Amino acid sequence: MQRVPDVIDYDAADPPYRQLAAILRGRIASGEITSRLPGERHLQQEFGMALVTVRKSIRILREEGLVRTQAGWGTFVVPPEERPAK
């Protein structure tokens, strides 16, 4: 699997929220993130983007079945055996 750069390219054709989703997807696939995702504010600061952009990225991952969010607790990686079939 090709490693996705951990940098947002604002000149790229893909919008920043899709790039961030790809970065987080890559971190999940590589095992770098195995349980809880970093908080939204942490991701906002790490990537220098608006909170709404971070939330759109996480929503994509949630729609893909890679993560689930528990209000007040955070966003967690869904174990591979519980993810929907591709």
PEGILIN-V559650 format. One record per helix or strand of 2 or more residues. SS is the DSSP state (~ for helix, > for strand). FROM is the first residue (numbers start at 1). LEN is the number of residues. If there is no record, write none. Layout:
# PEGILIN-V559650
ss = (SS;SS)
from = (FROM;FROM)
len = (LEN;LEN)
This chain:
# PEGILIN-V559650
ss = (~;~;~;>;>;~)
from = (16;40;51;67;74;80)
len = (15;8;13;4;4;3)
